[in-house]
Amino acid sequence: MGPGIAVAALGNLFEAATVALMRVKRDCAPVTWAKEIAKRSGANKARVALARKLAVTLFAMWRKNEPFRWSKPKTEPLAMAA
């Protein structure tokens, strides 16, 4: 992978983070986390932090061959025997 591809990938991650912070209405832990950072440290730092978190998440998904999950699956309580 050449340096041009890496720069393009970083730009795409930064753009995805920007869109996620501005447009995503659905509750998502990484976006909520980044919005808290934006309140404390500013929007640019939050975008960079979210872009890095997206990169780490995407790499883990790729390594484990798993799809993205919006939240942890809810488990139903076991029924008690009567």
N, C-alpha and C positions, 0 to 999 in steps of 0.2 A: 504494500500500500504506500503510495507516494505521498509527499507532503500536501499536494493539491487536494487529494481525496480526503485527507484528515481534516483540512481546513473546511472543506465543504460539509463534512459530517458534523463538525462543531457548529457551523452556522445553522445547519438544519436542527440540531438539538436546541440551540439558543432560540430559534424561531418557534419550535414546538413548545418550549417553556413559556415564551411570551404569549402564545395563543392559549395555552392552558391557564395561565394566570388571568387572562382577559375574558375568555369566552366559555370556559367549562363551567356549567351550572351544576352538574352532578357532583355529589359529595365524593371526594377522592383524597385520601390521606396525604399524598405528596403535594397536592395543590394547596390544601389547608395548611400544611407545614410551611410551604413557601410564602403564603400570604402572611403568616405570623412573622416570618423573617422580613418581609417587605415593610411591615409596620415598625419593626425595630431598626432595621438597617438600610432601608431603601429598596426601590423596585429593581435596580440593576443587580444588586447583590443577590436578591431573591431569584432573579432569572438565571443567573449563573449557577446558583446553588441547585435550583430545580433542574437545569440542564445536566449538571453532573449527576444528580440523583437519577434522572432518566437514563443516562448512559450506563450507570451501574446496574439499574434494573433491567435494561434491555440486554446487557451482557449476561446477566444471571439467567434471564429467560432463554437466551440463545444457548447457553451452556447446558442448562437443564432440559431444554426442549419443552418448555411449559408456556401456556398462553397467559396473557395478563388477566389478573383478577381485580376487579374494582375494590373488593373488600374481602375479608376472610369469610369463608363459607360458614353460615350459621348452622350449628348442630342442634338437632331437636332433642329435648330431654327424653331420657328413657322412661317408658311407661312402667310404673311400679306394679308388680304382680299383686293381685288381690287375694 
